[in-house]
């Protein structure tokens, strides 16, 4: 592909990328919140690297499920609920198992 061809396709590529940015930003924001929560729990719960990675996967899976339930809601409402779910989730150790209690969607 010549330089000229790339320049001509650039506005189309920019449009496609800008359409993809919004959900990506929400995902990145949710993931950052989850990582912050897990980092704060490393020492108090004595998490191993595998346990921490598993918690990130479980919490992110919950974020995706909640986000799917909020289809049709405004972006602001979705962001507020997702942030609340991450911030209000309680993680504890019960009989050597990690348990995550998520807030109900009604209280989020």
N, CA, C and O atoms as CSV, one atom per row, in Angstrom:
chain,resi,resn,atom,element,x,y,z
A,1,UNK,N,N,0.854,-1.173,0.000
A,1,UNK,CA,C,0.000,0.000,0.000
A,1,UNK,C,C,0.898,1.233,0.000
A,1,UNK,O,O,1.827,1.337,0.801
A,2,UNK,N,N,0.614,2.148,-0.892
A,2,UNK,CA,C,1.424,3.351,-0.993
A,2,UNK,C,C,1.062,4.335,0.107
A,2,UNK,O,O,0.033,4.207,0.771
A,3,UNK,N,N,1.928,5.314,0.279
A,3,UNK,CA,C,1.684,6.348,1.267
A,3,UNK,C,C,0.383,7.095,0.981
A,3,UNK,O,O,-0.375,7.431,1.890
A,4,UNK,N,N,0.151,7.340,-0.292
A,4,UNK,CA,C,-1.049,8.069,-0.696
A,4,UNK,C,C,-2.303,7.276,-0.322
A,4,UNK,O,O,-3.273,7.847,0.175
A,5,UNK,N,N,-2.284,5.969,-0.558
A,5,UNK,CA,C,-3.427,5.127,-0.209
A,5,UNK,C,C,-3.692,5.170,1.291
A,5,UNK,O,O,-4.842,5.240,1.726
A,6,UNK,N,N,-2.636,5.128,2.066
A,6,UNK,CA,C,-2.803,5.179,3.520
A,6,UNK,C,C,-3.423,6.491,3.967
A,6,UNK,O,O,-4.295,6.505,4.835
A,7,UNK,N,N,-2.977,7.593,3.377
A,7,UNK,CA,C,-3.531,8.903,3.723
A,7,UNK,C,C,-5.003,8.981,3.368
A,7,UNK,O,O,-5.794,9.540,4.127
A,8,UNK,N,N,-5.380,8.431,2.230
A,8,UNK,CA,C,-6.776,8.475,1.805
A,8,UNK,C,C,-7.656,7.625,2.704
A,8,UNK,O,O,-8.826,7.953,2.904
A,9,UNK,N,N,-7.128,6.557,3.243
A,9,UNK,CA,C,-7.914,5.694,4.124
A,9,UNK,C,C,-7.920,6.188,5.561
A,9,UNK,O,O,-8.717,5.716,6.371
A,10,UNK,N,N,-7.068,7.107,5.883
A,10,UNK,CA,C,-6.927,7.574,7.247
A,10,UNK,C,C,-8.232,8.110,7.858
A,10,UNK,O,O,-8.536,7.749,8.995
A,11,UNK,N,N,-9.022,8.954,7.166
A,11,UNK,CA,C,-10.267,9.428,7.784
A,11,UNK,C,C,-11.215,8.271,8.114
A,11,UNK,O,O,-11.874,8.291,9.154
A,12,UNK,N,N,-11.286,7.282,7.254
A,12,UNK,CA,C,-12.136,6.122,7.522
A,12,UNK,C,C,-11.619,5.354,8.727
A,12,UNK,O,O,-12.399,4.946,9.589
A,13,UNK,N,N,-10.320,5.156,8.790
A,13,UNK,CA,C,-9.719,4.444,9.921
A,13,UNK,C,C,-9.953,5.230,11.204
A,13,UNK,O,O,-10.262,4.645,12.242
A,14,UNK,N,N,-9.808,6.550,11.142
A,14,UNK,CA,C,-10.033,7.382,12.322
A,14,UNK,C,C,-11.478,7.269,12.810
A,14,UNK,O,O,-11.727,7.210,14.014
A,15,UNK,N,N,-12.425,7.239,11.875
A,15,UNK,CA,C,-13.831,7.118,12.240
A,15,UNK,C,C,-14.089,5.782,12.926
A,15,UNK,O,O,-14.779,5.728,13.945
A,16,UNK,N,N,-13.549,4.723,12.381
A,16,UNK,CA,C,-13.740,3.397,12.958
A,16,UNK,C,C,-13.109,3.321,14.347
A,16,UNK,O,O,-13.709,2.793,15.283
A,17,UNK,N,N,-11.900,3.851,14.469
A,17,UNK,CA,C,-11.225,3.832,15.761
A,17,UNK,C,C,-11.973,4.657,16.795
A,17,UNK,O,O,-12.051,4.255,17.956
A,18,UNK,N,N,-12.525,5.806,16.404
A,18,UNK,CA,C,-13.244,6.637,17.370
A,18,UNK,C,C,-14.531,5.959,17.817
A,18,UNK,O,O,-14.949,6.140,18.960
A,19,UNK,N,N,-15.170,5.183,16.946
A,19,UNK,CA,C,-16.362,4.447,17.329
A,19,UNK,C,C,-16.032,3.344,18.324
A,19,UNK,O,O,-16.876,2.981,19.143
A,20,UNK,N,N,-14.822,2.808,18.266
A,20,UNK,CA,C,-14.419,1.737,19.151
A,20,UNK,C,C,-13.857,2.259,20.464
A,20,UNK,O,O,-13.767,1.499,21.428
A,21,UNK,N,N,-13.484,3.508,20.534
A,21,UNK,CA,C,-12.848,4.058,21.723
A,21,UNK,C,C,-13.763,4.069,22.941
A,21,UNK,O,O,-13.306,3.758,24.040
A,22,UNK,N,N,-15.027,4.413,22.787
A,22,UNK,CA,C,-15.909,4.577,23.935
A,22,UNK,C,C,-16.048,3.292,24.749
A,22,UNK,O,O,-15.798,3.335,25.954
A,23,UNK,N,N,-16.430,2.159,24.174
A,23,UNK,CA,C,-16.513,0.944,24.984
A,23,UNK,C,C,-15.150,0.538,25.543
A,23,UNK,O,O,-15.055,0.025,26.658
A,24,UNK,N,N,-14.115,0.768,24.772
A,24,UNK,CA,C,-12.788,0.414,25.229
A,24,UNK,C,C,-12.428,1.237,26.459
A,24,UNK,O,O,-11.840,0.710,27.403
A,25,UNK,N,N,-12.767,2.499,26.460
A,25,UNK,CA,C,-12.476,3.339,27.620
A,25,UNK,C,C,-13.217,2.848,28.850
A,25,UNK,O,O,-12.652,2.831,29.943
A,26,UNK,N,N,-14.488,2.444,28.691
A,26,UNK,CA,C,-15.241,1.918,29.819
A,26,UNK,C,C,-14.605,0.646,30.347
A,26,UNK,O,O,-14.512,0.455,31.559
A,27,UNK,N,N,-14.167,-0.227,29.449
A,27,UNK,CA,C,-13.519,-1.467,29.857
A,27,UNK,C,C,-12.225,-1.184,30.591
A,27,UNK,O,O,-11.933,-1.806,31.613
A,28,UNK,N,N,-11.457,-0.254,30.077
A,28,UNK,CA,C,-10.183,0.089,30.707
A,28,UNK,C,C,-10.438,0.702,32.079
A,28,UNK,O,O,-9.726,0.388,33.033
A,29,UNK,N,N,-11.429,1.562,32.192
A,29,UNK,CA,C,-11.746,2.182,33.481
A,29,UNK,C,C,-12.172,1.123,34.495
A,29,UNK,O,O,-11.752,1.166,35.652
A,30,UNK,N,N,-13.005,0.174,34.066
A,30,UNK,CA,C,-13.448,-0.901,34.961
A,30,UNK,C,C,-12.258,-1.756,35.382
A,30,UNK,O,O,-12.128,-2.111,36.553
A,31,UNK,N,N,-11.408,-2.079,34.445
A,31,UNK,CA,C,-10.244,-2.908,34.748
A,31,UNK,C,C,-9.293,-2.196,35.702
A,31,UNK,O,O,-8.742,-2.822,36.607
A,32,UNK,N,N,-9.098,-0.901,35.511
A,32,UNK,CA,C,-8.245,-0.130,36.428
A,32,UNK,C,C,-8.820,-0.147,37.843
A,32,UNK,O,O,-8.085,-0.298,38.818
A,33,UNK,N,N,-10.124,0.007,37.945
A,33,UNK,CA,C,-10.772,-0.042,39.259
A,33,UNK,C,C,-10.598,-1.396,39.924
A,33,UNK,O,O,-10.339,-1.477,41.125
A,34,UNK,N,N,-10.739,-2.461,39.142
A,34,UNK,CA,C,-10.570,-3.807,39.669
A,34,UNK,C,C,-9.131,-4.019,40.134
A,34,UNK,O,O,-8.894,-4.551,41.219
A,35,UNK,N,N,-8.184,-3.606,39.318
A,35,UNK,CA,C,-6.776,-3.779,39.687
A,35,UNK,C,C,-6.442,-3.004,40.959
A,35,UNK,O,O,-5.672,-3.483,41.792
A,36,UNK,N,N,-7.007,-1.829,41.112
A,36,UNK,CA,C,-6.774,-1.043,42.331
A,36,UNK,C,C,-7.335,-1.763,43.549
A,36,UNK,O,O,-6.695,-1.822,44.599
A,37,UNK,N,N,-8.536,-2.308,43.399
A,37,UNK,CA,C,-9.161,-3.048,44.504
A,37,UNK,C,C,-8.324,-4.258,44.891
A,37,UNK,O,O,-8.085,-4.500,46.074
A,38,UNK,N,N,-7.880,-5.017,43.897
A,38,UNK,CA,C,-7.098,-6.225,44.166
A,38,UNK,C,C,-5.758,-5.859,44.803
A,38,UNK,O,O,-5.304,-6.531,45.729
A,39,UNK,N,N,-5.127,-4.796,44.310
A,39,UNK,CA,C,-3.849,-4.365,44.880
A,39,UNK,C,C,-3.990,-4.039,46.364
A,39,UNK,O,O,-3.099,-4.340,47.159
A,40,UNK,N,N,-5.103,-3.427,46.729
A,40,UNK,CA,C,-5.334,-3.072,48.128
A,40,UNK,C,C,-5.594,-4.306,48.994
A,40,UNK,O,O,-5.447,-4.248,50.215
A,41,UNK,N,N,-5.975,-5.409,48.373
A,41,UNK,CA,C,-6.284,-6.632,49.122
A,41,UNK,C,C,-5.127,-7.628,49.184
A,41,UNK,O,O,-5.210,-8.626,49.900
A,42,UNK,N,N,-4.065,-7.371,48.450
A,42,UNK,CA,C,-2.957,-8.331,48.386
A,42,UNK,C,C,-2.450,-8.733,49.770
A,42,UNK,O,O,-2.427,-9.917,50.110
A,43,UNK,N,N,-2.048,-7.753,50.559
A,43,UNK,CA,C,-1.504,-8.066,51.883
A,43,UNK,C,C,-2.571,-8.474,52.886
A,43,UNK,O,O,-2.401,-9.479,53.576
A,44,UNK,N,N,-3.681,-7.718,52.992
A,44,UNK,CA,C,-4.679,-8.097,54.007
A,44,UNK,C,C,-5.213,-9.531,53.850
A,44,UNK,O,O,-5.464,-10.216,54.841
A,45,UNK,N,N,-5.380,-9.973,52.607
A,45,UNK,CA,C,-5.893,-11.327,52.390
A,45,UNK,C,C,-4.788,-12.326,52.098
A,45,UNK,O,O,-5.058,-13.518,51.950
A,46,UNK,N,N,-3.552,-11.861,52.014
A,46,UNK,CA,C,-2.438,-12.748,51.712
A,46,UNK,C,C,-2.597,-13.438,50.368
A,46,UNK,O,O,-2.388,-14.645,50.250
A,47,UNK,N,N,-2.971,-12.661,49.351
A,47,UNK,CA,C,-3.239,-13.237,48.030
A,47,UNK,C,C,-1.960,-13.682,47.337
A,47,UNK,O,O,-0.946,-12.984,47.359
A,48,UNK,N,N,-2.028,-14.844,46.728
A,48,UNK,CA,C,-0.938,-15.289,45.869
A,48,UNK,C,C,-1.136,-14.645,44.501
A,48,UNK,O,O,-2.227,-14.152,44.214
A,49,UNK,N,N,-0.118,-14.637,43.654
A,49,UNK,CA,C,-0.304,-14.090,42.302
A,49,UNK,C,C,-1.443,-14.778,41.538
A,49,UNK,O,O,-2.196,-14.117,40.823
A,50,UNK,N,N,-1.570,-16.088,41.685
A,50,UNK,CA,C,-2.655,-16.810,41.006
A,50,UNK,C,C,-4.021,-16.417,41.547
A,50,UNK,O,O,-4.975,-16.267,40.784
A,51,UNK,N,N,-4.117,-16.252,42.853
A,51,UNK,CA,C,-5.389,-15.835,43.447
A,51,UNK,C,C,-5.760,-14.430,42.980
A,51,UNK,O,O,-6.922,-14.160,42.674
A,52,UNK,N,N,-4.777,-13.542,42.927
A,52,UNK,CA,C,-5.042,-12.175,42.478
A,52,UNK,C,C,-5.507,-12.174,41.026
A,52,UNK,O,O,-6.464,-11.479,40.684
A,53,UNK,N,N,-4.847,-12.934,40.180
A,53,UNK,CA,C,-5.248,-13.009,38.768
A,53,UNK,C,C,-6.646,-13.592,38.636
A,53,UNK,O,O,-7.439,-13.123,37.819
A,54,UNK,N,N,-6.956,-14.609,39.431
A,54,UNK,CA,C,-8.286,-15.211,39.396
A,54,UNK,C,C,-9.353,-14.211,39.835
A,54,UNK,O,O,-10.436,-14.158,39.251
A,55,UNK,N,N,-9.051,-13.424,40.858
A,55,UNK,CA,C,-10.006,-12.397,41.310
A,55,UNK,C,C,-10.262,-11.368,40.222
A,55,UNK,O,O,-11.404,-10.964,40.002
A,56,UNK,N,N,-9.209,-10.947,39.545
A,56,UNK,CA,C,-9.376,-9.983,38.453
A,56,UNK,C,C,-10.305,-10.568,37.398
A,56,UNK,O,O,-11.217,-9.885,36.931
A,57,UNK,N,N,-10.088,-11.811,37.022
A,57,UNK,CA,C,-10.939,-12.456,36.007
A,57,UNK,C,C,-12.382,-12.550,36.477
A,57,UNK,O,O,-13.300,-12.254,35.712
A,58,UNK,N,N,-12.594,-12.953,37.713
A,58,UNK,CA,C,-13.957,-13.092,38.238
A,58,UNK,C,C,-14.671,-11.745,38.303
A,58,UNK,O,O,-15.832,-11.625,37.914
A,59,UNK,N,N,-13.957,-10.734,38.801
A,59,UNK,CA,C,-14.578,-9.416,38.923
A,59,UNK,C,C,-14.855,-8.806,37.555
A,59,UNK,O,O,-15.893,-8.175,37.359
A,60,UNK,N,N,-13.943,-8.985,36.612
A,60,UNK,CA,C,-14.165,-8.442,35.272
A,60,UNK,C,C,-15.326,-9.172,34.594
A,60,UNK,O,O,-16.113,-8.553,33.877
A,61,UNK,N,N,-15.436,-10.469,34.816
A,61,UNK,CA,C,-16.583,-11.221,34.296
A,61,UNK,C,C,-17.889,-10.669,34.837
A,61,UNK,O,O,-18.874,-10.566,34.106
A,62,UNK,N,N,-17.900,-10.311,36.124
A,62,UNK,CA,C,-19.098,-9.715,36.713
A,62,UNK,C,C,-19.406,-8.366,36.083
A,62,UNK,O,O,-20.566,-8.053,35.817
A,63,UNK,N,N,-18.366,-7.560,35.842
A,63,UNK,CA,C,-18.559,-6.254,35.201
A,63,UNK,C,C,-19.210,-6.443,33.827
A,63,UNK,O,O,-20.132,-5.710,33.470
A,64,UNK,N,N,-18.735,-7.417,33.067
A,64,UNK,CA,C,-19.309,-7.663,31.740
A,64,UNK,C,C,-20.771,-8.103,31.830
A,64,UNK,O,O,-21.599,-7.681,31.022
A,65,UNK,N,N,-21.088,-8.954,32.813
A,65,UNK,CA,C,-22.477,-9.390,33.005
A,65,UNK,C,C,-23.379,-8.209,33.362
A,65,UNK,O,O,-24.468,-8.060,32.809
A,66,UNK,N,N,-22.918,-7.381,34.284
A,66,UNK,CA,C,-23.704,-6.212,34.691
A,66,UNK,C,C,-23.877,-5.268,33.508
A,66,UNK,O,O,-24.968,-4.745,33.283
A,67,UNK,N,N,-22.815,-5.052,32.761
A,67,UNK,CA,C,-22.888,-4.164,31.604
A,67,UNK,C,C,-23.907,-4.683,30.590
A,67,UNK,O,O,-24.639,-3.891,29.995
A,68,UNK,N,N,-23.964,-5.988,30.387
A,68,UNK,CA,C,-24.955,-6.570,29.465
A,68,UNK,C,C,-26.378,-6.332,29.953
A,68,UNK,O,O,-27.285,-6.123,29.148
A,69,UNK,N,N,-26.578,-6.362,31.272
A,69,UNK,CA,C,-27.920,-6.108,31.820
A,69,UNK,C,C,-28.330,-4.646,31.676
A,69,UNK,O,O,-29.517,-4.321,31.719
A,70,UNK,N,N,-27.344,-3.765,31.505
A,70,UNK,CA,C,-27.629,-2.333,31.431
A,70,UNK,C,C,-27.759,-1.811,30.005
A,70,UNK,O,O,-27.794,-0.600,29.784
A,71,UNK,N,N,-27.829,-2.714,29.047
A,71,UNK,CA,C,-27.984,-2.287,27.653
A,71,UNK,C,C,-29.243,-1.427,27.552
A,71,UNK,O,O,-30.302,-1.791,28.064
A,72,UNK,N,N,-29.111,-0.306,26.896
A,72,UNK,CA,C,-30.236,0.619,26.747
A,72,UNK,C,C,-30.197,1.767,27.739
A,72,UNK,O,O,-30.872,2.779,27.549
A,73,UNK,N,N,-29.405,1.617,28.802
A,73,UNK,CA,C,-29.262,2.705,29.777
A,73,UNK,C,C,-28.281,3.734,29.222
A,73,UNK,O,O,-27.518,3.439,28.302
A,74,UNK,N,N,-28.304,4.919,29.772
A,74,UNK,CA,C,-27.378,5.966,29.328
A,74,UNK,C,C,-25.948,5.572,29.694
A,74,UNK,O,O,-25.719,4.790,30.618
A,75,UNK,N,N,-25.005,6.122,28.960
A,75,UNK,CA,C,-23.588,5.839,29.224
A,75,UNK,C,C,-23.224,6.256,30.652
A,75,UNK,O,O,-22.483,5.553,31.339
A,76,UNK,N,N,-23.742,7.386,31.085
A,76,UNK,CA,C,-23.440,7.873,32.436
A,76,UNK,C,C,-23.964,6.900,33.492
A,76,UNK,O,O,-23.266,6.601,34.461
A,77,UNK,N,N,-25.178,6.409,33.310
A,77,UNK,CA,C,-25.771,5.450,34.257
A,77,UNK,C,C,-24.962,4.162,34.281
A,77,UNK,O,O,-24.677,3.623,35.351
A,78,UNK,N,N,-24.591,3.666,33.101
A,78,UNK,CA,C,-23.813,2.428,33.031
A,78,UNK,C,C,-22.478,2.596,33.751
A,78,UNK,O,O,-22.070,1.736,34.531
A,79,UNK,N,N,-21.808,3.705,33.482
A,79,UNK,CA,C,-20.504,3.955,34.106
A,79,UNK,C,C,-20.644,4.038,35.623
A,79,UNK,O,O,-19.817,3.498,36.356
A,80,UNK,N,N,-21.686,4.710,36.088
A,80,UNK,CA,C,-21.925,4.868,37.519
A,80,UNK,C,C,-22.160,3.509,38.182
A,80,UNK,O,O,-21.588,3.222,39.234
A,81,UNK,N,N,-22.991,2.685,37.574
A,81,UNK,CA,C,-23.318,1.381,38.150
A,81,UNK,C,C,-22.094,0.465,38.132
A,81,UNK,O,O,-21.826,-0.224,39.117
A,82,UNK,N,N,-21.352,0.451,37.027
A,82,UNK,CA,C,-20.173,-0.410,36.935
A,82,UNK,C,C,-19.118,-0.010,37.967
A,82,UNK,O,O,-18.522,-0.867,38.619
A,83,UNK,N,N,-18.895,1.285,38.107
A,83,UNK,CA,C,-17.922,1.771,39.090
A,83,UNK,C,C,-18.358,1.397,40.499
A,83,UNK,O,O,-17.542,0.982,41.323
A,84,UNK,N,N,-19.636,1.546,40.765
A,84,UNK,CA,C,-20.165,1.211,42.074
A,84,UNK,C,C,-20.017,-0.285,42.366
A,84,UNK,O,O,-19.664,-0.672,43.480
A,85,UNK,N,N,-20.285,-1.115,41.370
A,85,UNK,CA,C,-20.149,-2.567,41.558
A,85,UNK,C,C,-18.724,-2.949,41.917
A,85,UNK,O,O,-18.501,-3.798,42.781
A,86,UNK,N,N,-17.765,-2.327,41.260
A,86,UNK,CA,C,-16.356,-2.624,41.548
A,86,UNK,C,C,-15.986,-2.102,42.931
A,86,UNK,O,O,-15.368,-2.819,43.718
A,87,UNK,N,N,-16.353,-0.876,43.230
A,87,UNK,CA,C,-15.950,-0.244,44.485
A,87,UNK,C,C,-16.633,-0.842,45.703
A,87,UNK,O,O,-16.049,-0.869,46.786
A,88,UNK,N,N,-17.864,-1.322,45.542
A,88,UNK,CA,C,-18.612,-1.846,46.684
A,88,UNK,C,C,-18.503,-3.361,46.842
A,88,UNK,O,O,-19.024,-3.917,47.809
A,89,UNK,N,N,-17.844,-4.026,45.923
A,89,UNK,CA,C,-17.676,-5.471,46.049
A,89,UNK,C,C,-16.834,-5.771,47.288
A,89,UNK,O,O,-15.816,-5.126,47.540
A,90,UNK,N,N,-17.284,-6.761,48.051
A,90,UNK,CA,C,-16.543,-7.162,49.245
A,90,UNK,C,C,-15.883,-8.504,48.979
A,90,UNK,O,O,-16.536,-9.470,48.586
A,91,UNK,N,N,-14.588,-8.543,49.198
A,91,UNK,CA,C,-13.824,-9.773,48.983
A,91,UNK,C,C,-13.320,-10.241,50.336
A,91,UNK,O,O,-12.751,-9.462,51.101
A,92,UNK,N,N,-13.530,-11.513,50.626
A,92,UNK,CA,C,-13.069,-12.068,51.898
A,92,UNK,C,C,-12.650,-13.519,51.697
A,92,UNK,O,O,-12.977,-14.146,50.689
A,93,UNK,N,N,-11.937,-14.022,52.654
A,93,UNK,CA,C,-11.496,-15.410,52.642
A,93,UNK,C,C,-12.391,-16.197,53.605
A,93,UNK,O,O,-12.532,-15.838,54.774
A,94,UNK,N,N,-12.984,-17.264,53.097
A,94,UNK,CA,C,-13.804,-18.161,53.922
A,94,UNK,C,C,-13.300,-19.573,53.718
A,94,UNK,O,O,-13.342,-20.106,52.609
A,95,UNK,N,N,-12.822,-20.175,54.796
A,95,UNK,CA,C,-12.309,-21.546,54.708
A,95,UNK,C,C,-11.347,-21.715,53.541
A,95,UNK,O,O,-11.482,-22.647,52.748
A,96,UNK,N,N,-10.396,-20.831,53.439
A,96,UNK,CA,C,-9.356,-20.844,52.406
A,96,UNK,C,C,-9.887,-20.632,50.991
A,96,UNK,O,O,-9.167,-20.871,50.021
A,97,UNK,N,N,-11.135,-20.186,50.861
A,97,UNK,CA,C,-11.721,-19.854,49.562
A,97,UNK,C,C,-11.961,-18.347,49.521
A,97,UNK,O,O,-12.325,-17.738,50.527
A,98,UNK,N,N,-11.752,-17.758,48.349
A,98,UNK,CA,C,-12.022,-16.332,48.188
A,98,UNK,C,C,-13.466,-16.143,47.738
A,98,UNK,O,O,-13.904,-16.736,46.752
A,99,UNK,N,N,-14.192,-15.319,48.463
A,99,UNK,CA,C,-15.602,-15.062,48.200
A,99,UNK,C,C,-15.749,-13.592,47.841
A,99,UNK,O,O,-15.174,-12.720,48.491
A,100,UNK,N,N,-16.527,-13.330,46.798
A,100,UNK,CA,C,-16.799,-11.948,46.394
A,100,UNK,C,C,-18.295,-11.701,46.546
A,100,UNK,O,O,-19.111,-12.393,45.938
A,101,UNK,N,N,-18.644,-10.723,47.349
A,101,UNK,CA,C,-20.036,-10.297,47.489
A,101,UNK,C,C,-20.204,-9.001,46.718
A,101,UNK,O,O,-19.566,-7.995,47.028
A,102,UNK,N,N,-21.062,-9.029,45.715
A,102,UNK,CA,C,-21.314,-7.842,44.896
A,102,UNK,C,C,-22.571,-7.153,45.406
A,102,UNK,O,O,-23.484,-7.808,45.908
A,103,UNK,N,N,-22.618,-5.832,45.278
A,103,UNK,CA,C,-23.845,-5.126,45.642
A,103,UNK,C,C,-24.951,-5.486,44.654
A,103,UNK,O,O,-24.674,-5.839,43.508
A,104,UNK,N,N,-26.186,-5.399,45.093
A,104,UNK,CA,C,-27.289,-5.647,44.164
A,104,UNK,C,C,-27.337,-4.486,43.169
A,104,UNK,O,O,-26.894,-3.380,43.478
A,105,UNK,N,N,-27.865,-4.736,42.001
A,105,UNK,CA,C,-27.959,-3.672,40.992
A,105,UNK,C,C,-28.840,-2.536,41.502
A,105,UNK,O,O,-28.630,-1.383,41.126
A,106,UNK,N,N,-29.799,-2.832,42.332
A,106,UNK,CA,C,-30.693,-1.793,42.844
A,106,UNK,C,C,-29.973,-0.835,43.778
A,106,UNK,O,O,-30.307,0.348,43.839
A,107,UNK,N,N,-28.970,-1.351,44.517
A,107,UNK,CA,C,-28.262,-0.483,45.467
A,107,UNK,C,C,-27.018,0.136,44.852
A,107,UNK,O,O,-26.405,1.022,45.447
A,108,UNK,N,N,-26.637,-0.329,43.655
A,108,UNK,CA,C,-25.420,0.173,43.005
A,108,UNK,C,C,-25.627,1.545,42.444
A,108,UNK,O,O,-24.706,2.120,41.862
